[in-house]
Amino acid sequence: MLHKIMAGNSLVSLEVREQKGELQLYIAKSDSKLTFNLAQTKQINAIIQAIDSGNFALKEYGKFQKWLEVFKISISEFRGIKSIQIRERLTSPTFNGFGKQWVALPTYKLKELQMHLTKIMQEFVDMWTSAKTV
């Protein structure tokens, strides 16, 4: 189940996939793509909700950053529009930093994507459940 939505001038693809019995959220924009498991998706959602509710203050230059286990989330504000950038984090014996894969979206577009995500996930769970009962 693939859904596409416009974010700025770019087309964003949103898909929930099942891999090895686990649901994953796949977001692709331009040449970048990221995959999140359900727990990571919930973490990102909680951060966005906290920012919108005013629980997080944007620091100097209108930025907020938070490291998750595998991703770095940056939120900035420019001309009154908050945008979120999610960037992969790579760690190895020789390197610890950012990878090349990232997505950046206005927070209102991410909420729109999350509404689609909720619908897609419910459809997926319904299909999964009906397939198991047949």
N, C-alpha and C positions, 0 to 999 in steps of 0.2 A: 504494500500500500504506500504509494508515493504521493506526496502533496507538494505543490510549488507555490511560492508566494513572493511578491516583490518587496524588497527592502532597499529603499533608496533607488539607485539605478541598477541594482543587481538582482538577479533571480536567486532565491534561496530554495533549496530542496530540503524537505523534511521527511524522514521516513523512520518508522519503527520496524526493526527487523528482529527476527528470532534467530539466535545463534547458540547452539549447544544448550537449548532449553531456557535461555535467558533473553529477556527483551532488551533491546538496545536502541537508543535514539541516535540517528545519523543525520547530521546537518552538513550541507555542502553549500558554499557560496563562492562563485568564481572558480578559482583553481584550488581552493582550500576546502578541507573536509575534516570533521571531527566525529567521533563516535563516543557516546556516553552510555554507561550502564544505568539502571534504574536509580540506584543510590546517588550517583553523580548528578543525574537529572534533578532529583529532589533537592540536593544541596544547592545547585544553581538556582532553582526556583525559589528556595528559601532566601537566598541572598538578594534576588531581585525584589521579592516582596518586602524584605526588610528595608531596602533602599527606598522603595516607593512609599513605605509607611513612615519614613523619616527616622528610622532607628539607626541608620548609618549616616554619618555626616561626610560629605565629599571633602577631602583634604585639600591642601594647597593646589592651585591650578585646576580645581574641580575634578580631582581624580580620587578614586578609591581602588585599592588592590587587595586581593586575598588569594593566597596560595591554597589550592586543594591538593590532594595527594598526587594527581596527575596533571592538573590544569592550573593556570593562573587566570584569574578573572580580574579585569580592569574595567572600571566604570568611570566615564568622564562626562562632563557636561559642556556643550558648546552651543552658544546661542539659544540657551534654554532647553535644548534637547539632550536627554541623557542617552548615552549609548554604552553598550557592553561589548567588551572584547574578551573572547575566551581563547586562550592560547595553550597548546600542548606544552608540557614540561618534560624534558628528557634528562635522565640521570644515568650515568655510566661511570666506570672507573676513571675515564679520561674527560668527561664532560658533564656539566650540570648547568642547565639553562633552558632557553626556549627552543622549541623545534620550529619547523617551517609551517606547520599546519595551524590555522587560526580562523575564527569567524568573528566578525564585528557587525552588530545590529543595533538599531535604536531600541531602547527597552520596550517601547510600545509595540514594536514589531515582534520582539521575542515573546511578549504576552500573547500576541495574535498567533504566533507559532505554537505556543503552549496550548492554546485552545484547540488548535488542530491536533496537537499531540494527544490531548486527552481523548478526543474523538477517535483518533487512529488506534490508540492503545485499547480503548473499549471495544472497538470493532475486532481488533486482534484477539483480545481475551475471549470475546464471544465466539469467534471462529475456532479458537483453540479448544474452548470448552465443548462446543457442539461436535467437533471432530473426535474428541475423546469419548463422548457419550454414544457415538454411532457405532 
